[in-house]
Amino acid sequence: MVEGLRFERDGGVGRLTFTRPEKKNAITYQMWSAIPDVVAEVEADPEIIALVLTGAGTDFSAGADISEFGRLRSTAESAAAYDKVVEAAVTALTEMRKPSVAMIRGNCVGGGCQVSVACDFRFAQAGARFGITPAKLGIVYDFRSTRQLVGLIGPAHARYLLLSGRFVDAARAREIGLVNDVFTAEEFEAEVYSFVDTLGQRSQASIRGMNRIIEKISAGQRESDSEVEAIRSAAVHGPDYAEGVAAFLDGRPPRFTYR
């Protein structure tokens, strides 16, 4: 693992933590580069059912480490190369079949907000604040991340954040759909992990199949295709379907086995 990132397993949960609290967990080029490998490891591990992303200390992430820009983004060509690494990290998170959860305290700004939007779920601690600031740097947000943001909160709110660079607090973020829920500091971590535990009790075949279909819809697909039909067919012929129906008829909790 590169400096600034820590990956650990806690039972069936993988946890990726940004560990530069003295820099508000600003994301370096090497950290961006490492995210796809972490995602691949989570996807390949049958014991992990979800990935939680968070930040050490009091912040999620203040975004990309701008102190590197003079060295790594000094020309149009180097900026394009840097952006490809960021886009690869966003793509890896977006295309995960296993669910990803952003657990957000403090600042969630710029690239940090970009990471959180690429996750399936976002939960914030009261006092968190959100901003997307390319207009303060003369940067145009990439297409995939812009599409994700527009799909999540709509074009009007996306324009507000992107064009103004203003920050919103956690309560406003929940109002516009940028986060799923907001919790007090005292209940925050327990509530997030209670939700992750709920995901672990559900059919993983259902979760991963539906996550892929939602991704395809979010990317603009309007009709079913052979992949969608294959996902649905595999589910109905799989062990989780038989167990789910049997459990319902027996009046007991299901004991799903698909990993």
Salt bridges, closest charged atoms under 4 A:
GLU8 OE2 - ARG6 NE 3.46
GLU41 OE2 - ARG9 NH2 2.60
ASP45 OD2 - ARG9 NE 2.91
ASP65 OD2 - ARG20 NH1 2.95
GLU68 OE2 - ARG71 NH2 3.87
ASP83 OD1 - ARG73 NH1 2.41
GLU95 OE2 - ARG144 NH2 3.71
GLU175 OE1 - ARG172 NH1 2.89
ASP181 OD1 - ARG174 NH1 3.10
GLU189 OE2 - ARG15 NH1 3.22
GLU189 OE1 - ARG105 NH2 2.87
GLU215 OE2 - ARG212 NH1 3.03
ASP225 OD2 - LYS216 NZ 2.88
GLU227 OE2 - ARG97 NH2 3.40
GLU227 OE2 - ARG212 NE 2.83
GLU227 OE1 - LYS216 NZ 2.96
GLU229 OE1 - ARG232 NH1 3.99
GLU243 OE2 - ARG252 NH1 2.65
ASP250 OD2 - ARG252 NE 3.44
